[in-house]
Amino acid sequence: MAGATGTVVGCRPSDGDVYEPGIEKPGAAGRFDFTLVSSTPAPPALDDNLFVVQVSDPDGNAMFGELSVTLDMPEHGHPSPKQPNISFDAESKAFFLEPMDLFMVGLWRITFNFDGLLDGVSRADSVVFEFCID
């Protein structure tokens, strides 16, 4: 939808990634793979969401480390006002992020940054998922 100045305030469903449980992407540095195991609700929706994320090494082994997230709307130029709580569940070897506050309709960019040990050396990597929230 266009505003008075022609600025896009929403997005097309074809913008961003198509959500499906287990969507996986390689990190930008190629050190780790990032899997969005699930979103509640599914697909991600307006307001608070719970994301379950797993980070794996090149051999597919789930990793423990420091995960952080940035939520922003690239077309609007602002972040989410809340930072989610991030916890690691040792049994499922996954990170739980809640609440992921997607408070406006439009394209959301979700950047995950991870620091972990790979072959005994501290390594960092990141990945971007984008979802159209309507």
N, CA, C and O atoms as CSV, one atom per row, in Angstrom:
chain,resi,resn,atom,element,x,y,z
A,1,MET,N,N,0.848,-1.172,0.000
A,1,MET,CA,C,0.000,0.000,0.000
A,1,MET,C,C,0.885,1.223,0.000
A,1,MET,O,O,1.870,1.254,0.738
A,2,ALA,N,N,0.584,2.220,-0.785
A,2,ALA,CA,C,1.392,3.433,-0.869
A,2,ALA,C,C,0.753,4.538,-0.052
A,2,ALA,O,O,-0.468,4.693,-0.046
A,3,GLY,N,N,1.589,5.311,0.642
A,3,GLY,CA,C,1.134,6.457,1.404
A,3,GLY,C,C,1.098,7.678,0.500
A,3,GLY,O,O,1.310,7.564,-0.707
A,4,ALA,N,N,0.828,8.859,1.083
A,4,ALA,CA,C,0.701,10.101,0.325
A,4,ALA,C,C,1.966,10.427,-0.454
A,4,ALA,O,O,1.886,11.040,-1.519
A,5,THR,N,N,3.124,10.035,0.048
A,5,THR,CA,C,4.381,10.339,-0.624
A,5,THR,C,C,4.828,9.208,-1.535
A,5,THR,O,O,5.898,9.284,-2.140
A,6,GLY,N,N,4.015,8.152,-1.640
A,6,GLY,CA,C,4.390,7.031,-2.479
A,6,GLY,C,C,5.269,6.011,-1.773
A,6,GLY,O,O,5.732,5.062,-2.406
A,7,THR,N,N,5.510,6.183,-0.474
A,7,THR,CA,C,6.333,5.256,0.286
A,7,THR,C,C,5.560,3.966,0.541
A,7,THR,O,O,4.384,4.009,0.902
A,8,VAL,N,N,6.197,2.845,0.362
A,8,VAL,CA,C,5.558,1.556,0.617
A,8,VAL,C,C,5.482,1.344,2.118
A,8,VAL,O,O,6.495,1.426,2.812
A,9,VAL,N,N,4.271,1.068,2.628
A,9,VAL,CA,C,4.106,0.839,4.057
A,9,VAL,C,C,3.798,-0.616,4.377
A,9,VAL,O,O,3.874,-1.019,5.537
A,10,GLY,N,N,3.458,-1.395,3.386
A,10,GLY,CA,C,3.225,-2.819,3.576
A,10,GLY,C,C,4.232,-3.586,2.747
A,10,GLY,O,O,5.314,-3.080,2.448
A,11,CYS,N,N,3.882,-4.796,2.377
A,11,CYS,CA,C,4.747,-5.554,1.483
A,11,CYS,C,C,3.902,-6.590,0.775
A,11,CYS,O,O,2.792,-6.911,1.201
A,12,ARG,N,N,4.436,-7.096,-0.291
A,12,ARG,CA,C,3.776,-8.171,-1.012
A,12,ARG,C,C,4.142,-9.499,-0.352
A,12,ARG,O,O,5.254,-9.652,0.152
A,13,PRO,N,N,3.226,-10.452,-0.351
A,13,PRO,CA,C,3.566,-11.754,0.215
A,13,PRO,C,C,4.807,-12.370,-0.432
A,13,PRO,O,O,5.467,-13.209,0.181
A,14,SER,N,N,5.133,-11.965,-1.663
A,14,SER,CA,C,6.319,-12.508,-2.334
A,14,SER,C,C,7.611,-11.870,-1.828
A,14,SER,O,O,8.699,-12.354,-2.139
A,15,ASP,N,N,7.505,-10.783,-1.045
A,15,ASP,CA,C,8.705,-10.165,-0.471
A,15,ASP,C,C,9.251,-11.066,0.640
A,15,ASP,O,O,8.481,-11.672,1.384
A,16,GLY,N,N,10.536,-11.149,0.748
A,16,GLY,CA,C,11.157,-11.892,1.843
A,16,GLY,C,C,11.162,-13.388,1.622
A,16,GLY,O,O,11.038,-13.873,0.498
A,17,ASP,N,N,11.308,-14.110,2.725
A,17,ASP,CA,C,11.372,-15.570,2.719
A,17,ASP,C,C,9.977,-16.148,2.863
A,17,ASP,O,O,9.101,-15.529,3.468
A,18,VAL,N,N,9.770,-17.330,2.310
A,18,VAL,CA,C,8.524,-18.063,2.505
A,18,VAL,C,C,8.713,-18.920,3.748
A,18,VAL,O,O,9.592,-19.781,3.787
A,19,TYR,N,N,7.883,-18.684,4.766
A,19,TYR,CA,C,8.022,-19.432,6.009
A,19,TYR,C,C,7.535,-20.872,5.835
A,19,TYR,O,O,6.496,-21.143,5.233
A,20,GLU,N,N,8.324,-21.760,6.382
A,20,GLU,CA,C,7.925,-23.144,6.599
A,20,GLU,C,C,8.739,-23.624,7.774
A,20,GLU,O,O,9.899,-23.235,7.912
A,21,PRO,N,N,8.161,-24.473,8.643
A,21,PRO,CA,C,8.937,-24.972,9.775
A,21,PRO,C,C,10.221,-25.627,9.282
A,21,PRO,O,O,10.198,-26.420,8.340
A,22,GLY,N,N,11.331,-25.296,9.916
A,22,GLY,CA,C,12.610,-25.887,9.544
A,22,GLY,C,C,13.338,-25.151,8.436
A,22,GLY,O,O,14.316,-25.672,7.900
A,23,ILE,N,N,12.889,-23.948,8.075
A,23,ILE,CA,C,13.585,-23.184,7.035
A,23,ILE,C,C,15.031,-22.960,7.480
A,23,ILE,O,O,15.285,-22.531,8.606
A,24,GLU,N,N,15.970,-23.255,6.583
A,24,GLU,CA,C,17.403,-23.209,6.922
A,24,GLU,C,C,18.148,-22.339,5.931
A,24,GLU,O,O,17.861,-22.325,4.734
A,25,LYS,N,N,19.131,-21.602,6.481
A,25,LYS,CA,C,20.001,-20.781,5.639
A,25,LYS,C,C,21.433,-20.883,6.157
A,25,LYS,O,O,21.655,-21.011,7.361
A,26,PRO,N,N,22.403,-20.827,5.245
A,26,PRO,CA,C,23.804,-20.766,5.690
A,26,PRO,C,C,24.120,-19.366,6.193
A,26,PRO,O,O,23.539,-18.381,5.736
A,27,GLY,N,N,25.045,-19.291,7.139
A,27,GLY,CA,C,25.491,-17.996,7.620
A,27,GLY,C,C,26.278,-17.257,6.549
A,27,GLY,O,O,26.823,-17.870,5.631
A,28,ALA,N,N,26.332,-15.937,6.673
A,28,ALA,CA,C,27.017,-15.099,5.688
A,28,ALA,C,C,28.495,-15.467,5.561
A,28,ALA,O,O,29.062,-15.387,4.471
A,29,ALA,N,N,29.124,-15.872,6.671
A,29,ALA,CA,C,30.537,-16.243,6.649
A,29,ALA,C,C,30.744,-17.720,6.314
A,29,ALA,O,O,31.878,-18.168,6.145
A,30,GLY,N,N,29.634,-18.482,6.218
A,30,GLY,CA,C,29.739,-19.893,5.871
A,30,GLY,C,C,30.224,-20.791,6.989
A,30,GLY,O,O,30.584,-21.941,6.740
A,31,ARG,N,N,30.244,-20.290,8.225
A,31,ARG,CA,C,30.741,-21.095,9.354
A,31,ARG,C,C,29.650,-21.942,9.999
A,31,ARG,O,O,29.911,-23.048,10.472
A,32,PHE,N,N,28.415,-21.412,10.015
A,32,PHE,CA,C,27.306,-22.088,10.678
A,32,PHE,C,C,26.074,-22.044,9.780
A,32,PHE,O,O,25.953,-21.192,8.900
A,33,ASP,N,N,25.166,-22.981,10.026
A,33,ASP,CA,C,23.856,-22.973,9.389
A,33,ASP,C,C,22.834,-22.582,10.450
A,33,ASP,O,O,22.959,-22.965,11.613
A,34,PHE,N,N,21.826,-21.821,10.045
A,34,PHE,CA,C,20.794,-21.333,10.946
A,34,PHE,C,C,19.456,-21.906,10.494
A,34,PHE,O,O,19.086,-21.793,9.326
A,35,THR,N,N,18.736,-22.521,11.427
A,35,THR,CA,C,17.433,-23.108,11.133
A,35,THR,C,C,16.379,-22.456,12.010
A,35,THR,O,O,16.494,-22.453,13.236
A,36,LEU,N,N,15.350,-21.904,11.378
A,36,LEU,CA,C,14.180,-21.455,12.121
A,36,LEU,C,C,13.294,-22.685,12.262
A,36,LEU,O,O,12.490,-23.003,11.386
A,37,VAL,N,N,13.466,-23.368,13.392
A,37,VAL,CA,C,12.780,-24.637,13.628
A,37,VAL,C,C,11.271,-24.434,13.604
A,37,VAL,O,O,10.537,-25.208,12.989
A,38,SER,N,N,10.815,-23.370,14.290
A,38,SER,CA,C,9.384,-23.094,14.324
A,38,SER,C,C,9.125,-21.653,14.735
A,38,SER,O,O,9.982,-20.974,15.300
A,39,SER,N,N,7.923,-21.219,14.433
A,39,SER,CA,C,7.408,-19.933,14.865
A,39,SER,C,C,6.011,-20.166,15.408
A,39,SER,O,O,5.218,-20.896,14.813
A,40,THR,N,N,5.714,-19.548,16.531
A,40,THR,CA,C,4.355,-19.583,17.068
A,40,THR,C,C,3.907,-18.150,17.227
A,40,THR,O,O,4.474,-17.419,18.039
A,41,PRO,N,N,2.886,-17.716,16.462
A,41,PRO,CA,C,2.131,-18.486,15.482
A,41,PRO,C,C,2.957,-18.781,14.234
A,41,PRO,O,O,4.031,-18.216,14.026
A,42,ALA,N,N,2.428,-19.676,13.418
A,42,ALA,CA,C,3.090,-20.027,12.163
A,42,ALA,C,C,2.127,-19.765,11.019
A,42,ALA,O,O,0.992,-20.241,11.045
A,43,PRO,N,N,2.553,-19.029,10.038
A,43,PRO,CA,C,3.811,-18.289,9.896
A,43,PRO,C,C,3.858,-17.122,10.872
A,43,PRO,O,O,2.850,-16.805,11.504
A,44,PRO,N,N,5.031,-16.469,11.005
A,44,PRO,CA,C,5.135,-15.315,11.899
A,44,PRO,C,C,4.031,-14.305,11.581
A,44,PRO,O,O,3.683,-14.088,10.421
A,45,ALA,N,N,3.488,-13.693,12.638
A,45,ALA,CA,C,2.338,-12.809,12.478
A,45,ALA,C,C,2.524,-11.522,13.276
A,45,ALA,O,O,3.489,-11.366,14.023
A,46,LEU,N,N,1.593,-10.625,13.101
A,46,LEU,CA,C,1.590,-9.352,13.795
A,46,LEU,C,C,1.585,-9.573,15.304
A,46,LEU,O,O,0.900,-10.465,15.805
A,47,ASP,N,N,2.351,-8.758,16.022
A,47,ASP,CA,C,2.490,-8.761,17.480
A,47,ASP,C,C,3.521,-9.797,17.932
A,47,ASP,O,O,4.478,-10.077,17.210
A,48,ASP,N,N,3.328,-10.367,19.126
A,48,ASP,CA,C,4.350,-11.217,19.739
A,48,ASP,C,C,4.385,-12.619,19.131
A,48,ASP,O,O,3.349,-13.247,18.911
A,49,ASN,N,N,5.598,-13.088,18.867
A,49,ASN,CA,C,5.845,-14.414,18.313
A,49,ASN,C,C,6.885,-15.123,19.174
A,49,ASN,O,O,7.664,-14.473,19.871
A,50,LEU,N,N,6.899,-16.432,19.127
A,50,LEU,CA,C,7.945,-17.256,19.729
A,50,LEU,C,C,8.692,-17.915,18.583
A,50,LEU,O,O,8.090,-18.610,17.764
A,51,PHE,N,N,10.002,-17.700,18.520
A,51,PHE,CA,C,10.832,-18.357,17.513
A,51,PHE,C,C,11.704,-19.397,18.209
A,51,PHE,O,O,12.210,-19.164,19.307
A,52,VAL,N,N,11.871,-20.535,17.566
A,52,VAL,CA,C,12.812,-21.566,17.998
A,52,VAL,C,C,13.849,-21.672,16.895
A,52,VAL,O,O,13.522,-21.959,15.744
A,53,VAL,N,N,15.116,-21.436,17.264
A,53,VAL,CA,C,16.210,-21.374,16.295
A,53,VAL,C,C,17.304,-22.352,16.705
A,53,VAL,O,O,17.648,-22.464,17.882
A,54,GLN,N,N,17.842,-23.052,15.718
A,54,GLN,CA,C,18.977,-23.942,15.965
A,54,GLN,C,C,20.135,-23.510,15.071
A,54,GLN,O,O,19.946,-23.187,13.898
A,55,VAL,N,N,21.326,-23.511,15.642
A,55,VAL,CA,C,22.545,-23.190,14.907
A,55,VAL,C,C,23.376,-24.463,14.840
A,55,VAL,O,O,23.578,-25.137,15.850
A,56,SER,N,N,23.858,-24.788,13.633
A,56,SER,CA,C,24.611,-26.033,13.438
A,56,SER,C,C,25.965,-25.758,12.809
A,56,SER,O,O,26.141,-24.788,12.072
A,57,ASP,N,N,26.921,-26.633,13.114
A,57,ASP,CA,C,28.237,-26.544,12.478
A,57,ASP,C,C,28.156,-27.157,11.077
A,57,ASP,O,O,27.109,-27.680,10.697
A,58,PRO,N,N,29.242,-27.101,10.309
A,58,PRO,CA,C,29.199,-27.637,8.938
A,58,PRO,C,C,28.861,-29.127,8.852
A,58,PRO,O,O,28.427,-29.599,7.801
A,59,ASP,N,N,29.055,-29.871,9.943
A,59,ASP,CA,C,28.727,-31.295,9.954
A,59,ASP,C,C,27.298,-31.565,10.391
A,59,ASP,O,O,26.887,-32.722,10.477
A,60,GLY,N,N,26.519,-30.494,10.674
A,60,GLY,CA,C,25.127,-30.651,11.080
A,60,GLY,C,C,24.905,-30.809,12.567
A,60,GLY,O,O,23.785,-31.085,12.997
A,61,ASN,N,N,25.966,-30.637,13.374
A,61,ASN,CA,C,25.828,-30.759,14.822
A,61,ASN,C,C,25.305,-29.456,15.410
A,61,ASN,O,O,25.847,-28.385,15.136
A,62,ALA,N,N,24.241,-29.549,16.226
A,62,ALA,CA,C,23.675,-28.364,16.875
A,62,ALA,C,C,24.710,-27.746,17.808
A,62,ALA,O,O,25.453,-28.452,18.490
A,63,MET,N,N,24.746,-26.411,17.824
A,63,MET,CA,C,25.769,-25.673,18.565
A,63,MET,C,C,25.162,-24.912,19.745
A,63,MET,O,O,24.012,-24.474,19.705
A,64,PHE,N,N,25.973,-24.772,20.795
A,64,PHE,CA,C,25.670,-23.877,21.910
A,64,PHE,C,C,26.620,-22.695,21.784
A,64,PHE,O,O,27.772,-22.860,21.383
A,65,GLY,N,N,26.149,-21.525,22.118
A,65,GLY,CA,C,26.973,-20.327,22.061
A,65,GLY,C,C,26.138,-19.123,22.396
A,65,GLY,O,O,25.107,-19.237,23.059
A,66,GLU,N,N,26.572,-17.973,21.943
A,66,GLU,CA,C,25.858,-16.724,22.194
A,66,GLU,C,C,25.076,-16.328,20.949
A,66,GLU,O,O,25.658,-16.081,19.893
A,67,LEU,N,N,23.760,-16.270,21.079
A,67,LEU,CA,C,22.889,-15.867,19.979
A,67,LEU,C,C,22.270,-14.521,20.322
A,67,LEU,O,O,21.804,-14.310,21.442
A,68,SER,N,N,22.268,-13.621,19.365
A,68,SER,CA,C,21.563,-12.350,19.524
A,68,SER,C,C,20.733,-12.120,18.268
A,68,SER,O,O,20.957,-12.758,17.240
A,69,VAL,N,N,19.772,-11.201,18.359
A,69,VAL,CA,C,18.877,-10.950,17.235
A,69,VAL,C,C,18.602,-9.461,17.129
A,69,VAL,O,O,18.519,-8.751,18.131
A,70,THR,N,N,18.465,-9.006,15.899
A,70,THR,CA,C,18.041,-7.642,15.616
A,70,THR,C,C,16.797,-7.726,14.753
A,70,THR,O,O,16.788,-8.400,13.723
A,71,LEU,N,N,15.749,-7.038,15.177
A,71,LEU,CA,C,14.489,-6.993,14.438
A,71,LEU,C,C,14.315,-5.590,13.894
A,71,LEU,O,O,14.273,-4.630,14.663
A,72,ASP,N,N,14.214,-5.455,12.578
A,72,ASP,CA,C,13.988,-4.117,12.044
A,72,ASP,C,C,13.164,-4.180,10.772
A,72,ASP,O,O,13.022,-5.224,10.135
A,73,MET,N,N,12.628,-3.019,10.431
A,73,MET,CA,C,11.829,-2.865,9.216
A,73,MET,C,C,12.637,-2.022,8.242
A,73,MET,O,O,12.668,-0.798,8.370
A,74,PRO,N,N,13.298,-2.658,7.258
A,74,PRO,CA,C,14.189,-1.914,6.370
A,74,PRO,C,C,13.489,-0.823,5.569
A,74,PRO,O,O,14.099,0.205,5.274
A,75,GLU,N,N,12.233,-1.022,5.215
A,75,GLU,CA,C,11.530,-0.012,4.433
A,75,GLU,C,C,11.042,1.152,5.287
A,75,GLU,O,O,10.733,2.224,4.766
A,76,HIS,N,N,10.974,0.938,6.603
A,76,HIS,CA,C,10.514,1.996,7.504
A,76,HIS,C,C,11.681,2.646,8.246
A,76,HIS,O,O,11.553,3.767,8.740
A,77,GLY,N,N,12.799,1.961,8.326
A,77,GLY,CA,C,13.981,2.513,8.976
A,77,GLY,C,C,13.932,2.511,10.487
A,77,GLY,O,O,14.516,3.389,11.121
A,78,HIS,N,N,13.243,1.536,11.088
A,78,HIS,CA,C,13.224,1.477,12.552
A,78,HIS,C,C,13.227,0.036,13.044
A,78,HIS,O,O,12.806,-0.878,12.335
A,79,PRO,N,N,13.715,-0.156,14.287
A,79,PRO,CA,C,13.738,-1.494,14.887
A,79,PRO,C,C,12.454,-1.761,15.678
A,79,PRO,O,O,11.594,-0.892,15.815
A,80,SER,N,N,12.356,-2.964,16.181
A,80,SER,CA,C,11.302,-3.304,17.130
A,80,SER,C,C,11.629,-2.621,18.457
A,80,SER,O,O,12.803,-2.509,18.810
A,81,PRO,N,N,10.624,-2.161,19.197
A,81,PRO,CA,C,10.906,-1.481,20.465
A,81,PRO,C,C,11.341,-2.426,21.581
A,81,PRO,O,O,11.883,-1.979,22.592
A,82,LYS,N,N,11.109,-3.730,21.410
A,82,LYS,CA,C,11.452,-4.710,22.446
A,82,LYS,C,C,12.499,-5.682,21.937
A,82,LYS,O,O,12.485,-6.083,20.774
A,83,GLN,N,N,13.394,-6.048,22.814
A,83,GLN,CA,C,14.363,-7.100,22.527
A,83,GLN,C,C,13.846,-8.380,23.182
A,83,GLN,O,O,13.503,-8.355,24.364
A,84,PRO,N,N,13.781,-9.496,22.453
A,84,PRO,CA,C,13.252,-10.719,23.054
A,84,PRO,C,C,14.222,-11.324,24.070
A,84,PRO,O,O,15.429,-11.087,24.028
A,85,ASN,N,N,13.654,-12.109,24.978
A,85,ASN,CA,C,14.464,-12.941,25.859
A,85,ASN,C,C,14.942,-14.124,25.030
A,85,ASN,O,O,14.181,-14.701,24.253
A,86,ILE,N,N,16.214,-14.479,25.207
A,86,ILE,CA,C,16.794,-15.604,24.464
A,86,ILE,C,C,17.294,-16.624,25.479
A,86,ILE,O,O,18.110,-16.313,26.346
A,87,SER,N,N,16.790,-17.844,25.353
A,87,SER,CA,C,17.242,-18.919,26.236
A,87,SER,C,C,17.632,-20.121,25.388
A,87,SER,O,O,17.141,-20.302,24.274
A,88,PHE,N,N,18.525,-20.937,25.939
A,88,PHE,CA,C,18.976,-22.144,25.244
A,88,PHE,C,C,18.421,-23.350,25.965
A,88,PHE,O,O,18.568,-23.469,27.181
A,89,ASP,N,N,17.780,-24.253,25.227
A,89,ASP,CA,C,17.244,-25.483,25.775
A,89,ASP,C,C,18.215,-26.615,25.434
A,89,ASP,O,O,18.357,-26.994,24.271
A,90,ALA,N,N,18.884,-27.150,26.468
A,90,ALA,CA,C,19.909,-28.175,26.247
A,90,ALA,C,C,19.330,-29.462,25.659
A,90,ALA,O,O,20.006,-30.151,24.895
A,91,GLU,N,N,18.089,-29.790,26.008
A,91,GLU,CA,C,17.486,-31.034,25.515
A,91,GLU,C,C,17.249,-30.975,24.001
A,91,GLU,O,O,17.598,-31.910,23.281
A,92,SER,N,N,16.660,-29.884,23.525
A,92,SER,CA,C,16.383,-29.766,22.092
A,92,SER,C,C,17.545,-29.137,21.325
A,92,SER,O,O,17.547,-29.108,20.094
A,93,LYS,N,N,18.535,-28.632,22.070
A,93,LYS,CA,C,19.701,-27.961,21.492
A,93,LYS,C,C,19.261,-26.817,20.578
A,93,LYS,O,O,19.763,-26.654,19.466
A,94,ALA,N,N,18.304,-26.030,21.083
A,94,ALA,CA,C,17.752,-24.922,20.318
A,94,ALA,C,C,17.593,-23.693,21.207
A,94,ALA,O,O,17.496,-23.797,22.429
A,95,PHE,N,N,17.570,-22.544,20.570
A,95,PHE,CA,C,17.362,-21.273,21.248
A,95,PHE,C,C,15.893,-20.895,21.136
A,95,PHE,O,O,15.281,-21.053,20.079
A,96,PHE,N,N,15.335,-20.398,22.228
A,96,PHE,CA,C,13.961,-19.921,22.261
A,96,PHE,C,C,14.008,-18.404,22.402
A,96,PHE,O,O,14.648,-17.883,23.316
A,97,LEU,N,N,13.335,-17.699,21.503
A,97,LEU,CA,C,13.329,-16.239,21.494
A,97,LEU,C,C,11.891,-15.768,21.637
A,97,LEU,O,O,11.038,-16.049,20.795
A,98,GLU,N,N,11.637,-15.029,22.747
A,98,GLU,CA,C,10.267,-14.584,23.017
A,98,GLU,C,C,10.272,-13.364,23.914
A,98,GLU,O,O,11.033,-13.330,24.881
A,99,PRO,N,N,9.455,-12.362,23.635
A,99,PRO,CA,C,8.601,-12.222,22.464
A,99,PRO,C,C,9.347,-11.567,21.307
A,99,PRO,O,O,10.098,-10.610,21.499
A,100,MET,N,N,9.134,-12.086,20.126
A,100,MET,CA,C,9.612,-11.452,18.900
A,100,MET,C,C,8.494,-10.496,18.500
A,100,MET,O,O,7.497,-10.911,17.910
A,101,ASP,N,N,8.663,-9.211,18.824
A,101,ASP,CA,C,7.600,-8.219,18.680
A,101,ASP,C,C,7.588,-7.627,17.277
A,101,ASP,O,O,8.300,-6.666,16.988
A,102,LEU,N,N,6.765,-8.218,16.408
A,102,LEU,CA,C,6.585,-7.734,15.037
A,102,LEU,C,C,5.306,-6.895,15.058
A,102,LEU,O,O,4.227,-7.366,14.697
A,103,PHE,N,N,5.456,-5.651,15.486
A,103,PHE,CA,C,4.319,-4.826,15.889
A,103,PHE,C,C,3.642,-4.056,14.769
A,103,PHE,O,O,2.621,-3.409,15.002
A,104,MET,N,N,4.189,-4.111,13.546
A,104,MET,CA,C,3.606,-3.392,12.422
A,104,MET,C,C,3.513,-4.287,11.197
A,104,MET,O,O,4.290,-5.229,11.035
A,105,VAL,N,N,2.549,-3.978,10.337
A,105,VAL,CA,C,2.434,-4.638,9.045
A,105,VAL,C,C,3.587,-4.168,8.165
A,105,VAL,O,O,3.920,-2.983,8.158
A,106,GLY,N,N,4.189,-5.077,7.433
A,106,GLY,CA,C,5.261,-4.734,6.509
A,106,GLY,C,C,6.343,-5.791,6.502
A,106,GLY,O,O,6.186,-6.860,7.092
A,107,LEU,N,N,7.439,-5.489,5.833
A,107,LEU,CA,C,8.561,-6.416,5.719
A,107,LEU,C,C,9.465,-6.283,6.941
A,107,LEU,O,O,9.962,-5.195,7.231
A,108,TRP,N,N,9.675,-7.373,7.649
A,108,TRP,CA,C,10.559,-7.419,8.813
A,108,TRP,C,C,11.836,-8.155,8.456
A,108,TRP,O,O,11.797,-9.245,7.885
A,109,ARG,N,N,12.978,-7.551,8.798
A,109,ARG,CA,C,14.284,-8.188,8.638
A,109,ARG,C,C,14.710,-8.668,10.017
A,109,ARG,O,O,14.754,-7.891,10.971
A,110,ILE,N,N,15.022,-9.953,10.111
A,110,ILE,CA,C,15.411,-10.582,11.378
A,110,ILE,C,C,16.825,-11.104,11.200
A,110,ILE,O,O,17.059,-12.067,10.471
A,111,THR,N,N,17.768,-10.452,11.879
A,111,THR,CA,C,19.182,-10.801,11.752
A,111,THR,C,C,19.635,-11.532,12.999
A,111,THR,O,O,19.564,-10.995,14.104
A,112,PHE,N,N,20.098,-12.756,12.820
A,112,PHE,CA,C,20.649,-13.544,13.923
A,112,PHE,C,C,22.167,-13.479,13.854
A,112,PHE,O,O,22.756,-13.690,12.793
A,113,ASN,N,N,22.800,-13.186,14.990
A,113,ASN,CA,C,24.260,-13.196,15.119
A,113,ASN,C,C,24.620,-14.279,16.119
A,113,ASN,O,O,24.007,-14.387,17.181
A,114,PHE,N,N,25.621,-15.080,15.770
A,114,PHE,CA,C,26.009,-16.195,16.636
A,114,PHE,C,C,27.511,-16.209,16.831
A,114,PHE,O,O,28.278,-16.038,15.884
A,115,ASP,N,N,27.921,-16.415,18.075
A,115,ASP,CA,C,29.327,-16.621,18.431
A,115,ASP,C,C,29.428,-17.972,19.124
A,115,ASP,O,O,28.746,-18.219,20.118
A,116,GLY,N,N,30.282,-18.845,18.595
A,116,GLY,CA,C,30.447,-20.163,19.190
A,116,GLY,C,C,31.815,-20.727,18.880
A,116,GLY,O,O,32.562,-20.182,18.067
A,117,LEU,N,N,32.133,-21.830,19.542
A,117,LEU,CA,C,33.423,-22.484,19.333
A,117,LEU,C,C,33.315,-23.494,18.203
A,117,LEU,O,O,32.441,-24.361,18.202
A,118,LEU,N,N,34.213,-23.363,17.250
A,118,LEU,CA,C,34.290,-24.292,16.133
A,118,LEU,C,C,35.719,-24.795,16.085
A,118,LEU,O,O,36.645,-24.022,15.842
A,119,ASP,N,N,35.904,-26.096,16.317
A,119,ASP,CA,C,37.241,-26.687,16.387
A,119,ASP,C,C,38.106,-25.977,17.432
A,119,ASP,O,O,39.302,-25.767,17.233
A,120,GLY,N,N,37.471,-25.614,18.549
A,120,GLY,CA,C,38.189,-24.987,19.654
A,120,GLY,C,C,38.500,-23.506,19.464
A,120,GLY,O,O,39.156,-22.900,20.311
A,121,VAL,N,N,38.043,-22.926,18.380
A,121,VAL,CA,C,38.308,-21.516,18.089
A,121,VAL,C,C,36.984,-20.758,18.081
A,121,VAL,O,O,36.000,-21.217,17.500
A,122,SER,N,N,36.967,-19.595,18.730
A,122,SER,CA,C,35.760,-18.770,18.737
A,122,SER,C,C,35.489,-18.240,17.327
A,122,SER,O,O,36.362,-17.641,16.699
A,123,ARG,N,N,34.271,-18.469,16.841
A,123,ARG,CA,C,33.886,-18.050,15.502
A,123,ARG,C,C,32.553,-17.316,15.569
A,123,ARG,O,O,31.729,-17.575,16.445
A,124,ALA,N,N,32.356,-16.400,14.633
A,124,ALA,CA,C,31.108,-15.643,14.549
A,124,ALA,C,C,30.507,-15.809,13.160
A,124,ALA,O,O,31.222,-16.026,12.182
A,125,ASP,N,N,29.195,-15.705,13.090
A,125,ASP,CA,C,28.490,-15.765,11.824
A,125,ASP,C,C,27.125,-15.114,12.022
A,125,ASP,O,O,26.685,-14.898,13.152
A,126,SER,N,N,26.470,-14.809,10.923
A,126,SER,CA,C,25.150,-14.195,11.005
A,126,SER,C,C,24.315,-14.606,9.804
A,126,SER,O,O,24.838,-15.071,8.790
A,127,VAL,N,N,23.018,-14.426,9.938
A,127,VAL,CA,C,22.091,-14.741,8.847
A,127,VAL,C,C,20.906,-13.791,8.942
A,127,VAL,O,O,20.577,-13.281,10.013
A,128,VAL,N,N,20.274,-13.565,7.792
A,128,VAL,CA,C,19.098,-12.694,7.738
A,128,VAL,C,C,17.915,-13.480,7.186
A,128,VAL,O,O,18.006,-14.119,6.137
A,129,PHE,N,N,16.807,-13.420,7.911
A,129,PHE,CA,C,15.521,-13.899,7.422
A,129,PHE,C,C,14.642,-12.670,7.262
A,129,PHE,O,O,14.723,-11.743,8.068
A,130,GLU,N,N,13.807,-12.648,6.238
A,130,GLU,CA,C,12.860,-11.564,6.055
A,130,GLU,C,C,11.474,-12.142,5.828
A,130,GLU,O,O,11.281,-13.060,5.030
A,131,PHE,N,N,10.506,-11.575,6.558
A,131,PHE,CA,C,9.128,-12.052,6.447
A,131,PHE,C,C,8.184,-10.877,6.267
A,131,PHE,O,O,8.331,-9.831,6.900
A,132,CYS,N,N,7.216,-11.075,5.394
A,132,CYS,CA,C,6.161,-10.096,5.182
A,132,CYS,C,C,5.074,-10.366,6.219
A,132,CYS,O,O,4.479,-11.443,6.247
A,133,ILE,N,N,4.828,-9.375,7.066
A,133,ILE,CA,C,3.813,-9.507,8.115
A,133,ILE,C,C,2.608,-8.674,7.684
A,133,ILE,O,O,2.729,-7.481,7.406
A,134,ASP,N,N,1.449,-9.322,7.634
A,134,ASP,CA,C,0.250,-8.560,7.257
A,134,ASP,C,C,-0.888,-8.753,8.223
A,134,ASP,O,O,-1.960,-8.176,8.037
